[in-house]
Amino acid sequence: MAYKTDIEIAREATKKPIQEIGAKLGIPEADLLPFGHDKAKVSASFIKAQEDRPDGKLILVTAVSPTPAGEGKTTTTVGLADGLNAIGKNAMVCIREASLGPCFGMKGGAAGGGYAQVVPMEEMNLHFTGDFHAITSAHNLLTAMIDNHIYWGNDLGIDERRVVWKRVMDMNDRALRDTVVSLGGVANGFPRQTGFDITVASEVMAILCLANDLEDLQRRLGDIIVAYTRDRKPIYCRDIKADGAMTVLLQQAMQPNLVQTLENNPAFVHGGPFANIAHGCNSVVATKTALKLAKYVVTEAGFGADLGAEKFMNIKCRKAGLAPDVVVLVATIRASKMNGGVARADLGPENVAAVKEGCANLGRHIENLKAFGVPVIVAINHFVTDTDAEVAAIVEYADSHGAEAIVCKHWELGSEGTRELAARVAQVADSCAAQFAPLYPDDMPLFEKIETIAKRIYRADEVMADKKIRAQLRDWEAAGFGNLPVCMAKTQYSFSTDPDLRGAPTGHSVPIREVRLSAGAGFIVVICGAIMTMPGLPRKPAAEAIMLNDAGEIEGLF
């Protein structure tokens, strides 16, 4: 049977005017800033007016460790929200925006798939409403003002060797990881070594996604540490006097983007920090607003539960005062086989033994999520090659770990394929069974926070950090930053820092290469193993297949 591609399905969608989607949520037309006919931003004044309304139920969708076979986390998030609406529940989606880096690199798109998508798919995967460009511009404005300050006399006494603020761009480009700027003579400034990160790793991205409003945004931007003097005194963004102009650039980007699913249900798509190098969640503004407008809010956190969900719980929920009512853990037969040692080319034939072997990865995630005090439901994202015996193996395994597993066919059937999951998720969310708590307290020393995640989530034996890193953490504690949570930057493909070590490894070590203080965002970034904050393109980038056809339509996004 020939199936349509995601982009073909999206192109055939019958979209409603965005004003009709807003009306479902009680948003007046005057509070929508339309971008064309099918997307709009929601005004800050409307958002503020909802503050006294009660909150709905918060549902987090996460997944097992990602494999090249694909898990379908966003697809499940959208399918679950559509399923909730199909059974009469008032539900909406909250997901992240797509970065151009992975769209042109590995993924080719990030708006769901099959008949569980958010549309307009092409715009969402490309420039959308310009939020990422605004973040890139605001970030690089600060960088330019730092170099300009040094050029015009350096009144703040910045040590050019201790400028910690890099530049960013929303593209994978390994050649820019390590650069030298200001070459060419005195007219171009003082040469120094620096580099680029990808925009989704920018602290400005994290700040936008954690700020409550424009006032909070500017305060956090001002708190960014950009450099140090020769006697190690920190220089802040507000010292450079860039926080006001950066806020101006980000004013519109702070407003959540309203779009719709294929079934014309409302969705907020806002913010986009990666979960392997940042905190991996959509914006606090979007999530909190959605909780005021809908009875059930389905959101996701990036990559596997050891990254996105851990940071959702320990960073986003801690900072925003949120608490999930239930977690949906996405698993696939294909991923279980790969975690059980089967090569990607051999995933087709039935292999129950490999499924059972690979279930160890699923079990580890279930245990970790339950440690946060939240009920877990496993969603088996069904592929047409899955057999009944393979599905039964996962259902039985999940049951042995105290989690119900439900087969979902939303990719093929849309909301019809998630009715059972939706009913059970709503029932658990309404039961108020969750007793959520972060994994560690604010006052735990920074290195112990890192060890807590490494040992309790990754099941590592030790954290390896040299004297310089340990001393840096102690210095930050002495400077008043010891109460911040930690944001682990680590490969998404394994519980360890070795991307090839699949399943549920134990007995490994977590080497820390670098730590960064994100004082504005309010966390410490801990860079582990070989993870890069500026990714490179693969041998065959997805961009090679993305083009316009003879009808002027985009091909190659999926």
ZIVEN-V299850 format. One record per residue. RES is the residue in three letters. SS is DSSP state (A for helix, B for strand, O for the rest). PSI is psi in radians with two decimals (* if undefined). Layout:
res = {RES & RES}
ss = {SS & SS}
psi = {PSI & PSI}
This chain:
res = {MET & ALA & TYR & LYS & THR & ASP & ILE & GLU & ILE & ALA & ARG & GLU & ALA & THR & LYS & LYS & PRO & ILE & GLN & GLU & ILE & GLY & ALA & LYS & LEU & GLY & ILE & PRO & GLU & ALA & ASP & LEU & LEU & PRO & PHE & GLY & HIS & ASP & LYS & ALA & LYS & VAL & SER & ALA & SER & PHE & ILE & LYS & ALA & GLN & GLU & ASP & ARG & PRO & ASP & GLY & LYS & LEU & ILE & LEU & VAL & THR & ALA & VAL & SER & PRO & THR & PRO & ALA & GLY & GLU & GLY & LYS & THR & THR & THR & THR & VAL & GLY & LEU & ALA & ASP & GLY & LEU & ASN & ALA & ILE & GLY & LYS & ASN & ALA & MET & VAL & CYS & ILE & ARG & GLU & ALA & SER & LEU & GLY & PRO & CYS & PHE & GLY & MET & LYS & GLY & GLY & ALA & ALA & GLY & GLY & GLY & TYR & ALA & GLN & VAL & VAL & PRO & MET & GLU & GLU & MET & ASN & LEU & HIS & PHE & THR & GLY & ASP & PHE & HIS & ALA & ILE & THR & SER & ALA & HIS & ASN & LEU & LEU & THR & ALA & MET & ILE & ASP & ASN & HIS & ILE & TYR & TRP & GLY & ASN & ASP & LEU & GLY & ILE & ASP & GLU & ARG & ARG & VAL & VAL & TRP & LYS & ARG & VAL & MET & ASP & MET & ASN & ASP & ARG & ALA & LEU & ARG & ASP & THR & VAL & VAL & SER & LEU & GLY & GLY & VAL & ALA & ASN & GLY & PHE & PRO & ARG & GLN & THR & GLY & PHE & ASP & ILE & THR & VAL & ALA & SER & GLU & VAL & MET & ALA & ILE & LEU & CYS & LEU & ALA & ASN & ASP & LEU & GLU & ASP & LEU & GLN & ARG & ARG & LEU & GLY & ASP & ILE & ILE & VAL & ALA & TYR & THR & ARG & ASP & ARG & LYS & PRO & ILE & TYR & CYS & ARG & ASP & ILE & LYS & ALA & ASP & GLY & ALA & MET & THR & VAL & LEU & LEU & GLN & GLN & ALA & MET & GLN & PRO & ASN & LEU & VAL & GLN & THR & LEU & GLU & ASN & ASN & PRO & ALA & PHE & VAL & HIS & GLY & GLY & PRO & PHE & ALA & ASN & ILE & ALA & HIS & GLY & CYS & ASN & SER & VAL & VAL & ALA & THR & LYS & THR & ALA & LEU & LYS & LEU & ALA & LYS & TYR & VAL & VAL & THR & GLU & ALA & GLY & PHE & GLY & ALA & ASP & LEU & GLY & ALA & GLU & LYS & PHE & MET & ASN & ILE & LYS & CYS & ARG & LYS & ALA & GLY & LEU & ALA & PRO & ASP & VAL & VAL & VAL & LEU & VAL & ALA & THR & ILE & ARG & ALA & SER & LYS & MET & ASN & GLY & GLY & VAL & ALA & ARG & ALA & ASP & LEU & GLY & PRO & GLU & ASN & VAL & ALA & ALA & VAL & LYS & GLU & GLY & CYS & ALA & ASN & LEU & GLY & ARG & HIS & ILE & GLU & ASN & LEU & LYS & ALA & PHE & GLY & VAL & PRO & VAL & ILE & VAL & ALA & ILE & ASN & HIS & PHE & VAL & THR & ASP & THR & ASP & ALA & GLU & VAL & ALA & ALA & ILE & VAL & GLU & TYR & ALA & ASP & SER & HIS & GLY & ALA & GLU & ALA & ILE & VAL & CYS & LYS & HIS & TRP & GLU & LEU & GLY & SER & GLU & GLY & THR & ARG & GLU & LEU & ALA & ALA & ARG & VAL & ALA & GLN & VAL & ALA & ASP & SER & CYS & ALA & ALA & GLN & PHE & ALA & PRO & LEU & TYR & PRO & ASP & ASP & MET & PRO & LEU & PHE & GLU & LYS & ILE & GLU & THR & ILE & ALA & LYS & ARG & ILE & TYR & ARG & ALA & ASP & GLU & VAL & MET & ALA & ASP & LYS & LYS & ILE & ARG & ALA & GLN & LEU & ARG & ASP & TRP & GLU & ALA & ALA & GLY & PHE & GLY & ASN & LEU & PRO & VAL & CYS & MET & ALA & LYS & THR & GLN & TYR & SER & PHE & SER & THR & ASP & PRO & ASP & LEU & ARG & GLY & ALA & PRO & THR & GLY & HIS & SER & VAL & PRO & ILE & ARG & GLU & VAL & ARG & LEU & SER & ALA & GLY & ALA & GLY & PHE & ILE & VAL & VAL & ILE & CYS & GLY & ALA & ILE & MET & THR & MET & PRO & GLY & LEU & PRO & ARG & LYS & PRO & ALA & ALA & GLU & ALA & ILE & MET & LEU & ASN & ASP & ALA & GLY & GLU & ILE & GLU & GLY & LEU & PHE}
ss = {O & O & O & O & O & A & A & A & A & A & A & O & O & O & O & O & O & A & A & A & A & A & A & A & O & O & O & O & A & A & A & B & B & B & O & O & O & O & O & B & B & B & O & A & A & A & A & A & A & O & O & O & O & O & O & O & B & B & B & B & B & B & B & O & O & O & O & O & O & O & O & O & A & A & A & A & A & A & A & A & A & A & A & A & A & A & O & O & O & O & B & B & B & B & B & O & O & O & O & A & A & A & A & A & O & O & O & O & O & O & O & B & B & O & O & B & B & B & B & O & A & A & A & A & A & O & O & O & O & O & A & A & A & A & A & A & A & A & A & A & A & A & A & A & A & A & A & A & A & A & A & O & O & O & O & O & O & B & B & B & B & B & B & O & O & O & B & B & B & O & O & O & O & A & A & A & O & O & B & B & B & O & O & O & O & A & A & A & O & O & O & B & B & B & O & B & B & B & A & A & A & O & A & A & A & A & A & A & A & A & O & O & O & A & A & A & A & A & A & A & A & A & O & O & B & B & B & B & B & O & O & O & O & B & B & B & A & A & A & A & O & O & A & A & A & A & A & A & A & A & O & O & O & O & O & O & B & B & B & B & B & O & O & O & O & B & B & B & B & O & O & O & O & O & O & O & O & O & O & O & B & O & O & A & A & A & A & A & A & A & A & A & A & O & O & B & B & B & B & B & B & O & O & O & A & A & A & A & A & A & A & A & A & A & A & A & A & A & A & A & O & O & O & O & O & B & B & B & B & B & B & O & A & A & A & A & A & A & A & O & O & O & O & A & A & A & O & O & O & O & O & A & A & A & A & A & A & A & A & A & A & A & A & A & A & A & A & A & A & A & O & O & O & O & O & B & B & B & B & B & B & O & O & O & O & O & O & A & A & A & A & A & A & A & A & A & A & A & A & A & O & O & O & B & B & B & B & B & O & A & A & A & A & A & A & A & A & O & A & A & A & A & A & A & A & A & A & A & A & A & O & O & O & O & O & O & O & O & O & O & O & O & O & O & O & A & A & A & A & A & A & A & A & A & A & A & O & O & O & O & O & B & B & B & O & O & A & A & A & A & A & A & A & A & A & A & A & A & A & A & A & O & O & O & B & B & B & B & B & O & O & O & O & O & O & O & O & O & O & O & O & O & O & O & O & O & O & O & B & B & B & B & B & B & B & B & B & B & O & O & O & O & B & B & B & B & B & B & O & O & O & O & O & O & O & O & O & O & O & O & O & A & A & A & A & O & B & B & O & O & O & O & O & B & B & O & O & O}
psi = {2.26 & 2.20 & 2.57 & 2.65 & 2.85 & -0.76 & -0.56 & -0.73 & -0.79 & -0.66 & -0.46 & 0.00 & 2.50 & 1.65 & 2.55 & 2.67 & 2.48 & -0.42 & -0.61 & -0.66 & -0.74 & -0.67 & -0.57 & -0.50 & 0.02 & 0.42 & 2.04 & 2.67 & -0.63 & -0.34 & 0.19 & 2.26 & 1.73 & 2.45 & 1.56 & -2.65 & -0.23 & 0.23 & 2.64 & 2.75 & 2.60 & 2.33 & 2.58 & -0.59 & -0.68 & -0.77 & -0.78 & -0.59 & -0.22 & 0.01 & -0.56 & -0.03 & 2.63 & 2.72 & 2.58 & -2.91 & 2.40 & 2.14 & 2.11 & 2.28 & 2.19 & -2.95 & 2.95 & 3.05 & 2.28 & 2.56 & 2.87 & -0.26 & -0.36 & 2.47 & -0.56 & 0.75 & -0.84 & -0.70 & -0.74 & -0.67 & -0.84 & -0.77 & -0.65 & -0.77 & -0.73 & -0.69 & -0.71 & -0.76 & -0.61 & -0.48 & 0.28 & 0.19 & 2.57 & 1.75 & 2.67 & 2.87 & 2.53 & 1.90 & 3.06 & 2.82 & 2.77 & 2.42 & 2.50 & -0.44 & -1.10 & -0.49 & -0.75 & -0.09 & -1.50 & -0.73 & -0.70 & 0.01 & 2.78 & 0.90 & 0.43 & -2.90 & 2.85 & -2.28 & 0.39 & 1.31 & 2.79 & 2.38 & 2.69 & 2.15 & -0.77 & -0.83 & -0.71 & -0.62 & -0.15 & -2.01 & -0.35 & -2.18 & 0.21 & 0.17 & -0.79 & -0.60 & -0.67 & -0.72 & -0.78 & -0.79 & -0.75 & -0.76 & -0.85 & -0.42 & -0.78 & -0.76 & -0.78 & -0.67 & -0.53 & -0.89 & -0.63 & -0.69 & -0.77 & -0.73 & -0.71 & 0.63 & -0.33 & 0.97 & -0.46 & -0.13 & 0.60 & 2.29 & 1.98 & -0.41 & -0.21 & 0.55 & 2.06 & -0.05 & 2.02 & -3.02 & 2.89 & 2.79 & 2.65 & 1.12 & 2.59 & 2.12 & 1.59 & -0.43 & -0.30 & 0.07 & -0.67 & 1.98 & 2.91 & 2.30 & 2.89 & 0.49 & 2.84 & 0.15 & 3.03 & -0.47 & -0.35 & 0.07 & -2.84 & 2.06 & 2.43 & 2.74 & 2.36 & -2.58 & -3.04 & 2.51 & 2.86 & 2.59 & -0.64 & -0.24 & -0.03 & 2.48 & -0.48 & -0.69 & -0.82 & -0.71 & -0.81 & -0.64 & -0.23 & -0.24 & 2.59 & -0.51 & -3.09 & -0.66 & -0.79 & -0.67 & -0.87 & -0.67 & -0.78 & -0.70 & -0.72 & -0.49 & -0.13 & 2.25 & 2.11 & -0.39 & 3.11 & 2.68 & 3.10 & -0.47 & 0.39 & 0.38 & 2.29 & 2.50 & 2.19 & 2.82 & -0.69 & -0.44 & -0.55 & -0.22 & 0.68 & -0.23 & -0.63 & -0.83 & -0.62 & -0.69 & -0.68 & -0.79 & -0.51 & 0.00 & -0.90 & -0.60 & -0.42 & -0.33 & 2.22 & 2.58 & 2.16 & 2.20 & -2.77 & 2.78 & 3.04 & -0.44 & 0.33 & 0.54 & 2.57 & 2.57 & 2.35 & 2.27 & 1.89 & 2.22 & 2.86 & 0.80 & 2.36 & 2.68 & -0.31 & -0.36 & -0.05 & -2.76 & -0.06 & 0.44 & 2.69 & 3.09 & 2.60 & -0.70 & -0.81 & -0.80 & -0.82 & -0.67 & -0.75 & -0.69 & -0.42 & -0.42 & -0.34 & 2.71 & -0.51 & 2.24 & 2.12 & 2.01 & 2.95 & 2.83 & 2.49 & 2.66 & -2.66 & 2.95 & -0.37 & -0.32 & -1.33 & -0.87 & -0.69 & -0.75 & -0.59 & -0.80 & -0.85 & -0.40 & -1.10 & -0.87 & -0.69 & -0.80 & -0.62 & -0.05 & 0.55 & 2.80 & 2.06 & 2.52 & -0.42 & 2.60 & 2.32 & 2.09 & 1.97 & 2.30 & 2.72 & 2.71 & -0.73 & -0.77 & -0.68 & -0.70 & -0.74 & -0.71 & -0.32 & 0.10 & 0.11 & 2.37 & 2.68 & -0.65 & -0.27 & 0.35 & -0.31 & -0.95 & 2.63 & 2.38 & 1.39 & -0.63 & -0.72 & -0.65 & -0.83 & -0.70 & -0.75 & -0.23 & -0.25 & -0.61 & -0.76 & -0.79 & -0.69 & -0.77 & -0.69 & -0.84 & -0.77 & -0.78 & -0.68 & -0.42 & -0.32 & 0.00 & 0.45 & 2.35 & 2.53 & 2.28 & 2.29 & 2.21 & 2.00 & 1.82 & 1.88 & 2.34 & 2.67 & -0.35 & -0.13 & 2.44 & 2.80 & -0.68 & -0.66 & -0.74 & -0.76 & -0.59 & -0.72 & -0.74 & -0.80 & -0.73 & -0.81 & -0.72 & -0.66 & -0.29 & 0.31 & 0.47 & 2.30 & 2.38 & 2.31 & 2.28 & 2.37 & 2.40 & 0.73 & -0.55 & -0.72 & -0.61 & -0.04 & -2.45 & -0.46 & -0.47 & -0.03 & 0.20 & -0.78 & -0.78 & -0.79 & -0.77 & -0.73 & -0.71 & -0.78 & -0.70 & -0.79 & -0.73 & -0.71 & -0.31 & -0.23 & 0.64 & -0.30 & 2.42 & 1.16 & 2.44 & 2.43 & 2.91 & -0.40 & 2.69 & 2.81 & -0.65 & 0.09 & 2.40 & 2.60 & -0.80 & -0.58 & -0.57 & -0.76 & -0.79 & -0.64 & -0.81 & -0.79 & -0.70 & -0.69 & -0.56 & -0.84 & -0.29 & 0.64 & 2.72 & -0.56 & 2.79 & 2.22 & 2.02 & 2.31 & 3.06 & -0.62 & -0.75 & -0.79 & -0.69 & -0.67 & -0.75 & -0.71 & -0.66 & -0.72 & -0.67 & -0.75 & -0.48 & 0.02 & 0.22 & 0.18 & -0.32 & 0.02 & 2.60 & 2.93 & 2.49 & 1.86 & 2.23 & 1.92 & 2.70 & 2.45 & -0.19 & -0.14 & 2.71 & -0.43 & -3.00 & 0.09 & 1.92 & -0.30 & -0.06 & 1.57 & -3.10 & -2.33 & 1.23 & 2.62 & 2.98 & 0.26 & 2.99 & 2.67 & 1.78 & 2.28 & 2.13 & -0.54 & 2.65 & 2.49 & 2.41 & 2.03 & 1.40 & -0.54 & -0.79 & -0.60 & 0.70 & 2.90 & 2.17 & 2.23 & 1.90 & 2.09 & 2.51 & -2.39 & 0.24 & 2.46 & 2.43 & -0.01 & 1.72 & 2.87 & 2.89 & 2.62 & 3.06 & -0.70 & 1.56 & 2.59 & -0.45 & -0.46 & -0.45 & 0.03 & 2.19 & 3.02 & 2.38 & -3.07 & -0.39 & 0.06 & 0.23 & 2.66 & 2.30 & 2.64 & -0.30 & 2.51 & *}
